[in-house]
Amino acid sequence: MKKYAIIVAGGSGTRMGAAIPKQYLEVGGQPILMQTLSVFHETDSSIKLILVIPESDFSLWSELCLKFGFLVPHRLVAGGKSRFQSVKNGLDAIPGNGGLVAIHDGVRPFVQPKVILESFEKAEEMGSAIAVVALKDSIRKLTDDGRSFFQERQYFRLVQTPQTFQVSKIKKAFETSELYHFTDDATVYEHQGWQVYLISGNPENIKITTPEDMEYASYLFQQRNK
C-alpha cells in the first residue's frame, strides 16, 4: 500500500508570543517543522510527505529550506481557515482513494518511529490507528453549576498524533460539513459511525505550543543527541 503523511502546521503561534509562528522556530538547530518532516522521512523514505501551511507562509518556508539546506522531499499545500479545512486540502492532494495516510501535527517532532510504523500497520488492518497515552494525574469533571466530580482515569486517554487511516475511509469522512466537535481527525472519522482503533503513543510526543514547551523541547533534543 502507498503511504502518505499529511503534516499540518497552520497555527499563528499567538500563545508562544514569538515574532513568527511556532512551527518555524528553531529547536535542535532546525525549525521544528523540519524536525517533524525528517522523522517521517527517516522512518520510511517511501512515505510521501504533504506539508500543509498557510499560503502566505510559502515564501518564508522556501527561504528557510534554502537557509538550512533542507532536502527532505515533500509537497506543499495551502491550508484552510480551520484545521478541518487544512486536513481536507491535504487529503485532496492525494490521488485516488488507495493507500494509507498519517495525519500529524507539525509541532510534534518527538514522535517515535515505532509509533509511526505501528500506526500504518494497524490502520491497514483496522481502518484507523490513533496514538494515545495514559493519564498520570487524577482528573475531575466540571459541571456548569461549578461543581466537580471524580473520574476514573483508567477509562481516559490523552490523544496525540499521528492519526492514521485508510485513505478511502478518511476521504469519505471529510466529505461531511465541519462541526464544532471535530477537534481532531478521529472525531471526523467517528462521525461516520466507525470505531477508532487506539495504539500506544509516546509521552514525550508533546505539541509545542508555549514557551515552556520550547524549553522542554530543547531538553529533549539534548537528551536525544547525547
C-alpha positions as CSV (number, residue, x, y, z in Angstrom):
1,M,0.0,0.0,0.0
2,K,1.1,3.5,-0.7
3,K,1.8,5.6,2.4
4,Y,1.2,9.3,2.8
5,A,1.7,11.7,5.7
6,I,-0.1,15.0,5.9
7,I,1.9,17.3,8.2
8,V,-0.4,20.1,9.3
9,A,1.1,23.4,10.6
10,G,-1.4,26.2,10.3
11,G,-1.0,27.8,13.7
12,S,-0.3,31.5,14.2
13,G,1.7,31.0,17.4
14,T,-0.1,33.6,19.5
15,R,0.4,31.6,22.7
16,M,4.1,31.3,22.0
17,G,4.4,35.1,21.8
18,A,7.1,34.9,19.1
19,A,7.7,37.0,16.1
20,I,7.0,34.1,13.7
21,P,4.6,31.1,14.0
22,K,5.9,28.4,16.4
23,Q,6.4,25.8,13.6
24,Y,9.2,27.9,12.2
25,L,11.1,28.4,15.5
26,E,14.4,26.6,15.9
27,V,14.9,23.7,18.2
28,G,17.9,21.5,18.0
29,G,19.5,23.6,15.2
30,Q,16.5,23.4,12.8
31,P,12.9,24.8,12.6
32,I,10.5,22.5,14.4
33,L,8.6,21.7,11.2
34,M,11.8,20.4,9.5
35,Q,12.5,18.1,12.5
36,T,8.9,16.7,12.2
37,L,9.2,16.1,8.5
38,S,12.6,14.4,9.0
39,V,11.3,11.9,11.5
40,F,8.7,10.6,9.0
41,H,11.3,10.5,6.1
42,E,13.9,8.8,8.2
43,T,11.4,6.3,9.5
44,D,10.3,5.2,6.0
45,S,11.6,7.2,3.0
46,S,8.7,5.8,0.8
47,I,6.2,7.8,2.8
48,K,5.0,10.7,0.5
49,L,5.0,13.8,2.6
50,I,2.4,16.5,2.2
51,L,3.0,19.7,4.1
52,V,0.0,22.0,4.8
53,I,0.8,25.5,5.8
54,P,-0.8,28.9,5.1
55,E,-0.3,30.0,1.6
56,S,1.1,33.3,2.9
57,D,3.9,31.3,4.5
58,F,5.1,29.7,1.3
59,S,7.9,32.2,0.6
60,L,9.1,32.1,4.2
61,W,9.2,28.3,4.1
62,S,11.2,28.4,0.8
63,E,13.7,30.8,2.4
64,L,14.0,28.5,5.4
65,C,14.6,25.4,3.3
66,L,17.4,27.3,1.4
67,K,18.9,28.6,4.7
68,F,19.0,25.2,6.4
69,G,19.7,23.1,3.3
70,F,16.6,21.1,3.9
71,L,16.2,18.5,1.2
72,V,13.6,16.1,2.5
73,P,11.1,15.7,-0.4
74,H,7.6,17.0,0.2
75,R,4.7,18.6,-1.5
76,L,3.4,22.0,-0.3
77,V,-0.3,22.5,0.0
78,A,-2.2,25.7,1.1
79,G,-4.0,25.4,4.4
80,G,-7.6,26.5,5.0
81,K,-9.3,28.7,7.6
82,S,-9.5,25.8,10.1
83,R,-7.6,22.6,10.9
84,F,-10.5,20.6,9.4
85,Q,-10.2,22.6,6.1
86,S,-6.4,22.3,6.1
87,V,-6.5,18.5,6.5
88,K,-9.2,18.3,3.8
89,N,-6.9,20.2,1.4
90,G,-4.1,17.8,2.3
91,L,-6.4,14.8,1.6
92,D,-7.4,16.4,-1.8
93,A,-3.8,16.3,-2.8
94,I,-3.7,12.5,-2.6
95,P,-4.5,11.0,-5.9
96,G,-7.3,8.4,-5.8
97,N,-8.6,6.5,-2.8
98,G,-5.9,3.9,-2.3
99,G,-3.3,3.6,0.4
100,L,-2.8,4.8,3.9
101,V,-2.4,8.3,5.3
102,A,-1.0,9.5,8.6
103,I,-2.2,13.0,9.7
104,H,0.3,14.6,12.1
105,D,0.7,17.9,13.9
106,G,3.7,19.8,12.5
107,V,4.7,20.9,16.0
108,R,5.1,17.3,17.3
109,P,8.7,16.5,16.3
110,F,9.2,13.9,19.0
111,V,7.0,11.1,17.7
112,Q,8.9,7.8,17.8
113,P,9.5,5.9,14.6
114,K,7.9,2.8,16.1
115,V,4.7,4.7,16.7
116,I,4.6,5.8,13.1
117,L,5.2,2.3,11.8
118,E,2.6,0.7,14.1
119,S,0.1,3.4,13.0
120,F,0.4,2.4,9.4
121,E,0.4,-1.3,10.2
122,K,-2.8,-1.1,12.3
123,A,-4.6,1.3,10.0
124,E,-4.2,-1.1,7.2
125,E,-5.7,-3.9,9.3
126,M,-8.3,-1.9,11.3
127,G,-9.1,1.1,9.1
128,S,-7.7,3.6,11.6
129,A,-4.9,3.9,14.3
130,I,-4.9,6.8,16.8
131,A,-1.9,7.4,19.0
132,V,-2.9,7.9,22.7
133,V,-1.2,7.9,26.1
134,A,-2.5,7.1,29.6
135,L,-3.1,9.8,32.1
136,K,-0.8,10.1,35.1
137,D,-2.8,12.6,37.2
138,S,-6.2,12.3,38.8
139,I,-9.0,14.0,36.9
140,R,-12.3,15.7,37.8
141,K,-15.3,16.5,35.6
142,L,-16.6,20.1,35.9
143,T,-20.3,20.9,35.6
144,D,-22.0,24.2,34.6
145,D,-23.1,25.0,38.1
146,G,-19.5,25.0,39.4
147,R,-19.4,21.5,41.0
148,S,-16.8,18.8,40.1
149,F,-16.8,15.0,40.2
150,F,-14.1,12.4,40.4
151,Q,-13.5,10.4,37.3
152,E,-11.7,7.1,36.9
153,R,-8.6,8.0,34.9
154,Q,-8.2,4.4,33.7
155,Y,-11.1,5.0,31.4
156,F,-9.5,8.0,29.7
157,R,-6.6,8.6,27.3
158,L,-4.8,11.7,26.0
159,V,-5.0,11.9,22.2
160,Q,-1.9,12.6,20.2
161,T,-0.9,12.3,16.5
162,P,-0.2,10.6,14.2
163,Q,-3.8,9.6,13.4
164,T,-3.6,7.2,10.6
165,F,-6.3,5.9,8.3
166,Q,-7.2,4.1,5.1
167,V,-7.3,6.9,2.5
168,S,-10.7,5.8,1.2
169,K,-12.3,5.9,4.6
170,I,-10.9,9.2,5.8
171,K,-11.6,10.9,2.5
172,K,-15.2,9.7,2.8
173,A,-15.4,11.1,6.4
174,F,-14.1,14.5,5.3
175,E,-16.9,14.9,2.8
176,T,-19.2,15.9,5.7
177,S,-19.7,19.5,6.8
178,E,-17.4,20.8,9.5
179,L,-18.9,20.6,13.0
180,Y,-17.8,22.3,16.3
181,H,-16.9,19.0,18.0
182,F,-14.4,18.0,15.3
183,T,-11.4,18.6,17.5
184,D,-9.2,16.1,15.6
185,D,-9.3,13.7,12.7
186,A,-10.5,10.8,14.8
187,T,-13.7,12.7,15.7
188,V,-14.4,13.2,11.9
189,Y,-13.8,9.5,11.3
190,E,-16.0,8.6,14.2
191,H,-18.8,10.8,12.9
192,Q,-19.4,8.2,10.2
193,G,-20.2,5.6,12.9
194,W,-16.9,3.9,12.6
195,Q,-15.0,2.9,15.7
196,V,-11.4,4.3,16.0
197,Y,-8.6,1.9,16.9
198,L,-6.1,3.1,19.6
199,I,-2.4,2.5,19.7
200,S,0.2,3.5,22.3
201,G,1.8,6.8,21.6
202,N,5.0,8.1,23.3
203,P,4.7,10.5,26.3
204,E,7.4,12.9,25.1
205,N,5.5,13.4,21.8
206,I,4.4,16.8,23.0
207,K,2.6,19.5,21.0
208,I,4.9,22.5,21.2
209,T,2.7,25.5,21.9
210,T,4.0,27.6,24.7
211,P,7.5,29.0,25.8
212,E,7.5,26.3,28.5
213,D,7.1,23.7,25.8
214,M,10.1,25.1,23.9
215,E,12.3,24.8,27.0
216,Y,11.2,21.2,27.4
217,A,11.8,20.5,23.7
218,S,15.3,21.9,23.9
219,Y,15.9,19.5,26.8
220,L,14.5,16.5,24.8
221,F,16.8,17.3,21.8
222,Q,19.8,17.5,24.1
223,Q,18.9,14.1,25.6
224,R,18.4,12.6,22.1
225,N,21.8,13.8,21.0
226,K,23.8,12.6,24.0
